Amino acid sequence: MIKGIAHVGIAVIDLEKAKSSYEKLVSIKSSETESFGELKFSFLPLPGTHIELLQSTTPEGVINKFIDKKGEGIHHISYEVDDIEKEVETMKSLGIQFVTPKPYPNAHKNLVIFIHPKCTSGVLTELIQFIGKGHA
């Protein structure tokens, strides 16, 4: 069952500049910058959800490819679920397609999987089950 929106991921060219802008906008301090694979990211905690700012560290990175195609902006919406395996099984039975075949651990050891955007009106959608560290 989907519990709510965990976060909204925003693709940015310059993470430090984006952090500064968003901190001013929402009057909340962002988390420390973290790295995972070819990504640098930071979270801004808002009541009931988070904003995740994402920057590629390589020209071939997924965020850079996204920005090259669509510009900076919303990259994905993440929904928190109780049981990701059960949700994936149910959604697959309904014809929902996923970017990867099964959930995998993210930087905080939580399980995640992305729904293919063609199944969600062009919006990249993530399911997340918190197991390890929650959002910073």
Helices and strands as residue ranges (DSSP letters): E 2-11, H 15-26, E 34-36, E 39-46, E 49-56, H 62-70, E 73-81, H 84-93, E 104-105, E 111-115, G 117-119, E 125-129
